[in-house]
Every structure is written in C-alpha cells, then in structure tokens.
Amino acid sequence: MRAIFGYLKGSWRTVCVIFALLIVQAYCDLTLPTYMSNIVDVGIQQNGIENAVPEQIREQSLSDLELFMTDDEIELVKTSYWKGDDGICTRKTNLENEKMDALADAFSVPMAMLYQMENSDAQADSAQPIHSMEALRQALDMGMITRDQLLDIREQALDRMGEMSDSTIQQIAVMYIQNEYEAMGIDMGEYRSHYLWSTGGKMLGLAALGVCAAIIIGLLASRTGAGIGRDLRNSVFGRVLQFSNAEMNQFSTASLITRCTNDIQQVQMVIVMLLRMVLYAPICAVGGILKVVHTKTGMGWIIVVAVAAVFAVIGTLMSLSLPKFKKMQSLVDRLNLISREILTGVMPIRAFSREKHEEERFAGANTDLMRTQLFTNRVMTFMMPCMMLVMNCITVMIVWFGSKGVDMGNLQVGDMMAFINYTMMIVMSFMMLTMISIMLPRAGVAADRINEVLHTEPTIVDRPELTEAEEKRDWNGCIRFEDVSFRYPGAQNDALEHISFTAEPGKTTAIIGSTGCGKTTLLNLIPRLYDVTEGRVTVDGVDVRDMTQKTLRDQLGYVPQKGILFSGDIASNLKFADGVTDADMEQAAEIAQATEFIEGKLDRYHSPIAQGGSNVSGGQKQRLSIARAVARHPKVFLFDDSFSALDYKTDAALRRALSDNVGDATVIIVAQRISTILHADQIIVLNEGRIDGIGTHAELLRSCKTYREIAESQLSAKELEGGAAK
C-alpha cells in the first residue's frame, strides 16, 4: 500500500486538483437530496413558502402578530422589514441565517395562534364572525388587558401546542402566511410554480456541475494512472537493461515480462480507483453523516446498523477471497513461464512428439489459474446481491420508522426521502472503501514485485570517479587476462581459474575446449557481462572495470553463440550500431558472405526480418549477426562459436575476408571445430576452467594432449600428420 502511494508523489499537484474537484462533486451530490426534500416539503406541501418568515405582510397583520411578541422580537421584526406606501411591509434582502432563524422563532408561535384563532372563530359562528383580534386590540387600548397578559396568553397557547413538534407549528405558520398572501392578491399557483422551477433549475445546475467535475476527475485520474504506468514500465525496462547476466538469472524472463505488463497494469488500475473512489468515499461519507445529523430525523441508529451489516458482509467475503488474490500473481507468472518455454521450444517438442505432454502441462497451469479466478469471481458475485439486500432492508426500515414520524408530525415526507438518499450515500461510501480494500492486496503484491526489480542494484556498474580510460581516445584493442579467476554467484567452485594470456591487435586468438570448460564464460568477461572474481581483464592496459561500459563496448564487435536478430528489415539489423552508413553495411555484408542471399531477395536490404529472425536460416542468421558486428568497425572482434552453422566453404571464405579487411583488429574466436581455428595465430586450450596449452595448431598437436584428442576426433590421420609436420 505504501509503495502504491509512493508512486503518486510525483503527481501531487494533480492529486490536489482531483481532491478539490471531488469536494465539488460531493457537494453537488449531497446538496441534491436537500433540494429534492424542499420540492416535496416546500414546493408541494407548502406552496413554495420556505419558512415562517414572510417575504411580504400587511401592516395590520404584522401589528396583530406583534401583540404576542416580546420587545426584543418586535425590535428584530422592525429592523428586518420596511414599510411601503401601500401599507405592505417587505422583508429586507440578504438577511443573515442567524437573523432568519430568529425571525422564524419570533413569527411561528404568534402565526399559529392567529391561524387557529381565526379558523376556530369562523367555525363557531360563520354567519356573524367575531373578529377576536379587533376585540383584543380594543381591550388593549382601553386598558382592559395588558401586554403582559397577552404574553401570558401566548405561553398558554404554547403549552397547548406542547404536543406538536416544531415542524408542525411551522407548517401552521406557513398556512397563515399562505392566507396572508392570498389576502394581498398573490397567485399561490404561480408562486408555487416559481419556487418549483427555480429549485429544479438549481438541481439541474448542480447536476451539470457534478457531471463536469466527475468527467474531469475521471480524465485526470486516468491520465495520472496511465502516466504512472508509463513511467513504471520505463523504469523497470531501463533497470532490466542495466542488469548483468547475474541479475537476469535471478529473475526469469517470464517473470520480468509479467512484472512489466500485468503487475504494472494492476497498479495502474488501482491508482485510478484510488483517485476516483477512495478519495471520494470518505468525503461523501462524512458529508452524508453531517447532512443526516442536520436533518434531525432521530433515525441515525439505522446508519450504524447499515454500516455494521456492510462490514459484516464484505468482511466475510474478503476472508474467503483475499488469500486467493495473493496467490493469483504467482499463478500468472507460472502460466507465462510455461507458455514461453513451449513457444520457444516448439521444434524439439515436435521432434520428440511431446505435444501431448506440453499440452497437459499448459492445461494444468491454465486450470489452476482458472480455478483461482473462478473462486474469487464466484465469491465476489455474492457481494452485489448482499449489498442490494442490505440497502433494500435499510430502505424498508427508514420508510417504516419514518412513516411513524410523519404520522406523529415529527418528520416531513421530504426529510424522510432525503434521509434515505443520504443513508444510501453513506453505505455506498463504506462499500466502495471495502471493495477497494479487496483489490489493494493484489495490487500491493504487484507493487512489491515491481519494486523488487527497481531496487535490485546491478552488479556491473560504472565507477563514479574519472579514470584513465575516460581520457584515452586512441584505442588499439590489446586484450590481456592477468591471473583471472571467476566464480558464478552462489557457486562453490570457480568456473575459471588463473587465466593469463594476451590477444594482440592484428592477430587471431582462438579458444577451444570441451563442452562446459568455460569458453563462453571467458569471452563474457571481456564486455563485462560478468565481472572477474580475481585478477583483471585489461584493454590497452586499462582495467575494464575502470572504463565506462559504453567506452568499453564501443571498442567491441560481439557475436553471441546464438545469433539474435530483431524484427524490422535487414538494413535495420545491420545498422544496429550508431553511425553505420550504407557503405559500411554493404561492405560488412560482403565480408560476412551475406551479399549473395541478400541480393537474391526481392527487396534486398529492405527485406523484412521476423521476430527473432525466424524467417531466415541458421546460417543466414549467423552471417547477418557477423555482418552487424563488422559494420561498426570495432577494435576487438569477439566470436562466440559464431561459425558453427556455416558450411566449410563459407566458413573459409568468411575467415579469409575477415583477415583481408580487418587485419588490424584483435580477433578472439571461441570454436568447437578445429578447421575454424587452424590458421589462428594463437590457440588457447581450456580444460575444466584452466588453460591446458597455448600455441599454434602445430605446436599444440605436439605439446598438448587435450588439443590432440580434440583434433583426432575431428581430423583425419593425414591432416594430423600434415599439421604436426608444420
């Protein structure tokens, strides 16, 4: 988890923008239920009258209400309304919320009293109504009743209303205001429509703002996730290119491919979900809880029950699926490994009729992965039905207990509807958090695997200090091994022991020996594919470890044991090194004896090369690999058994062309065939990691038993006698 958040450090500005936009989106989502509640409670039930504070009121009606107000309340009303010439008092605009609440408290009880008084009087004698307010005012003017007594009447009325909730009293006050508006000639139908349209317009505006915020958040989250995925792939690939053979052996190729593709994809997907859901969920949950507290429905305990039920369901599902999620990545690795082995080894598989066995091996790995995925998918399929069951049960509970509150007058229908929406938002927020917590472990494993590659330091590195090699420009290419020993990492015995020889420019040095004696290992020490354990390897007297790898390898033309070509065309492969011209390419192809088959192709040097060079023969692949090395004009040629696929005629012609055209370079050839190295200036015979002999072909036939045994196995008696005589 820490590793995943670490990837976001470089994108902190974008994360801050996303966080701000998520607040905007949450505000829009949390405000919409309030407007919906207002449409039901205010727009439909109260004809658009929002509270007990009228926008306009007749002067006489205001005077009647002031009879039942305290001096402070009367003063508050006078500072909040201004009187017009038509006798209508209009509320001042832009009043603070605290002042509006105080006005509502001041108006609600007197309005409820007057409304009940007027309705009871009308019902008592509809033929000759008694205007009780006029009688009260006359009594007040005549001194028959005092203001304190009127306030006592208010307290008595308030005691009678004690069984009513504040919302019920406010609704009675709203009905008084409605009668007042009608008495002033205001069309209540038009007034209601205006409120509904304005509130609906605000809802549309908020919805549009929320949609825009969500779109921008999705865009930024996707770009951030994709950018992090791109950077991780570049970092992993760049680190792999720095690896020596030791690190490449530590990580299998299949595992590195999985880490660079599937693992990074997992991390990328989770980062998008983190930015889009995980940041949004707590904002929405906290906002929903604050809104629920503000509604004062008395049903907050339902949210506690809902969240507990969600955690119980998801906790059970996580306990079942989490171990399988952790196992899935290793199963993907195994499937990739088997796939790569089968695809690269398809020819020997067919030759040994092992198709059935390999099919069963692949099917086993594939089935293991399928079963794990099926198990996790089946477990997760229970999540949505269980969540829907929980949410529907919660809705039923809210409606059940909320309807009782509506019946008792303690709750309005719109408030109950808003409470349902807020509860669903809170539950969904916790559900999103728990769902992402299921994906995080798998992404965490993937992030650990990625970091394992990124934090693996290459054993072959350039020394930071400036060395003699950095200042040296005119290279001759003299290779010297000085008492070199080498041991593979983790091995108990040395692969090479006390190797000392010199390969001089203008001469050919050949290395021969039995299989597994260390020929390729010795050659790999020159370009620093491995570093020596003891001793040193020098180029023109400079230790290869005191040179940058680029400086060293710019002097080398390396042809590996297995010719490797890259997808493209012949020209792109021969110009693989920097600075190779068309003339260099054509000359190299001629030296490597590749011109004949290249010219025979329809597109010549632009003829396509398939991945791995699968559309050319083994001999053609070797010749193209040799031509690629020759084209860069190196000071040192390293041929690792690079003539094995050539016939004797082509082999002889190629070696002759090399001698004629690159005679000033140092040539080191690893070979299995005596015929390839007969005319070498120096032949080194290896036996179990040690040098058994150094000399020419004739000298070794006489002095080296190991070399003579190799020669006798490949040459006729006449050829042996001729070589020994020389």
Order of alpha helices (4+ residues) and beta strands (2+ residues): alpha-alpha-beta-alpha-alpha-beta-beta-alpha-alpha-alpha-alpha-alpha-alpha-alpha-alpha-alpha-alpha-alpha-alpha-alpha-alpha-alpha-beta-beta-beta-alpha-beta-beta-alpha-beta-beta-alpha-alpha-alpha-beta-alpha-beta-alpha-beta-alpha-beta-beta-alpha-alpha-alpha
